[in-house]
């Protein structure tokens, strides 16, 4: 599912009187809130859905796929998602 499909699904679930623009604003608001929560608190937990958390990846050895030469990949921060029990049960 891409973002446009997500907006369409939100619009359907909100009811026939909901416009696409308001569904898009709702999706943007949720995604923006999750992003700012991750930046501020380093974790966003949505009970029944899952948790987004910032983790740190250590520097590691890799290779350039074009030249096949070894290289060092820098340490970085990344976001991990851990699904909640209700989401796992729905799968």
VOLO-356926 format. One line per 4 residues: their letters; for each residue z, y, x of N, C-alpha, C. Coordinates in pm, whole numbers. Atoms other than C-alpha are relative to their C-alpha. Layout:
A> Z,Y,X,Z,Y,X,Z,Y,X ~ ...;
// end
This chain:
XXXX> 0,-117,85,0,0,0,0,124,90 ~ 2,-125,-76,-94,338,139,69,110,-82 ~ -73,-109,65,50,678,46,-58,35,-137 ~ 64,-31,128,-203,746,-232,36,-105,-106;
XXXX> -38,106,93,-127,409,-390,147,10,-38 ~ -142,-21,30,246,479,-362,18,112,-101 ~ -9,-112,95,202,812,-540,-44,-45,-138 ~ 49,50,129,2,640,-815,106,-90,-66;
XXXX> -103,89,54,274,374,-857,121,79,-49 ~ -111,-85,43,547,640,-875,-35,71,-129 ~ 44,-68,121,345,827,-1136,7,-95,-119 ~ -5,98,109,312,510,-1348,144,-27,-42;
XXXX> -140,34,31,685,435,-1324,77,116,-61 ~ -67,-117,56,785,791,-1414,-44,27,-144 ~ 45,-15,138,587,772,-1739,-131,74,-11 ~ 132,-57,24,263,892,-1891,-1,153,5;
XXXX> -5,-147,1,379,1254,-1917,10,60,140 ~ -13,-48,-137,420,1279,-1539,-138,21,63 ~ 128,-29,-65,137,1445,-1349,-3,-60,140 ~ 14,51,-136,0,1322,-1020,65,95,99;
XXXX> -59,-99,-90,114,1645,-856,152,-13,6 ~ -146,15,-1,476,1595,-962,42,-131,66 ~ -29,127,-67,468,1231,-847,-16,17,152 ~ 21,-26,-142,330,1349,-512,115,81,58;
XXXX> -115,-79,-45,608,1607,-482,124,-88,13 ~ -115,90,-5,865,1336,-557,-6,-90,123 ~ 17,86,-118,725,1104,-288,23,82,126 ~ -17,-86,-118,708,1390,-36,146,38,19;
XXXX> -141,-36,-9,1067,1489,-119,83,-115,57 ~ -74,117,-49,1198,1137,-60,-31,-25,147 ~ 37,24,-140,1003,1089,263,55,109,92 ~ -56,-110,-78,1112,1431,387,150,-12,17;
XXXX> -144,18,-8,1475,1359,306,37,-113,95 ~ -25,111,-94,1462,1027,492,-23,47,143 ~ 30,-49,-135,1300,1194,794,108,95,51 ~ -103,-94,-47,1555,1476,809,134,-70,16;
XXXX> -123,77,-15,1841,1230,756,3,-78,129 ~ 9,74,-127,1721,1022,1050,18,96,118 ~ -14,-97,-109,1696,1334,1267,145,47,15 ~ -136,-54,-4,2045,1458,1174,105,-107,28;
XXXX> -107,99,-4,2256,1144,1129,-34,-124,80 ~ 49,117,-74,2047,889,1323,-5,-127,-86 ~ 11,115,88,2068,657,1021,-5,47,-146 ~ 7,-23,144,1972,658,652,12,-136,-66;
XXXX> -21,128,67,2107,379,435,-17,20,-150 ~ 23,-3,143,1977,323,83,46,-135,-54 ~ -62,123,47,2197,66,-89,-98,-76,-89 ~ 92,84,76,1990,-222,-226,-141,0,54;
XXXX> 135,-8,-57,1681,-119,-31,2,-34,148 ~ -7,27,-142,1767,-104,338,49,121,78 ~ -49,-107,-86,1858,112,634,-103,32,107 ~ 84,-50,-108,1652,323,872,94,50,108;
XXXX> -88,-43,-108,1813,376,1212,-81,28,126 ~ 63,-33,-127,1716,535,1542,55,-95,105 ~ -40,85,-111,1722,292,1834,-72,47,125 ~ 59,-38,-127,1642,336,2199,-63,-123,64;
XXXX> 71,108,-71,1384,119,2374,6,31,149 ~ -10,-18,-146,1437,70,2745,-139,8,62 ~ 127,-2,-75,1166,138,3000,-38,-143,34 ~ 44,137,-27,956,-169,3066,-135,1,70;
XXXX> 128,16,-66,659,-297,3258,-103,-42,-104 ~ 110,35,87,326,-321,3081,-128,3,82 ~ 127,-12,-71,-41,-303,3164,-96,84,-81 ~ 103,-80,63,-331,-75,3090,-105,-97,-53;
XXXX> 93,98,55,-556,-270,2851,-145,19,48 ~ 137,-25,-46,-871,-106,2989,-21,-45,144 ~ 15,31,-143,-809,-149,3360,76,-126,41 ~ -85,117,-27,-559,-440,3344,98,25,115;
XXXX> -94,-32,-107,-349,-258,3605,140,14,-59 ~ -138,-14,48,31,-275,3571,42,146,-3 ~ -51,-136,13,214,37,3462,140,-6,-60 ~ -133,-9,58,561,149,3355,-9,75,-132;
XXXX> -7,-65,130,614,231,2989,137,67,-8 ~ -123,-78,-1,877,505,2955,95,-45,-112 ~ -100,22,104,1201,464,2760,-28,98,-114 ~ 27,-87,115,1175,607,2409,93,-33,-116;
XXXX> -72,22,124,1348,645,2078,-100,-47,-104 ~ 85,48,107,1207,463,1778,84,-23,-125 ~ -70,23,125,1297,404,1414,-17,-146,-40 ~ 2,139,46,1388,55,1295,42,-2,-146;
XXXX> -36,19,140,1413,-64,936,62,-137,-16 ~ -66,127,29,1656,-333,828,8,-11,-152 ~ -1,12,146,1595,-453,469,137,-41,-53 ~ -125,35,67,1888,-480,230,-12,-134,-71;
XXXX> -1,133,63,1989,-797,47,-84,-5,-128 ~ 80,0,124,1827,-695,-285,-149,0,30 ~ 141,-1,-38,1496,-622,-114,-41,-137,54 ~ 29,134,-52,1511,-955,71,-13,-100,-114;
XXX> 3,92,114,1582,-1135,-257,-126,18,-83 ~ 119,-27,78,1282,-968,-422,-126,-58,64 ~ 118,55,-70,1046,-1112,-160,-7,-144,-24;
// end
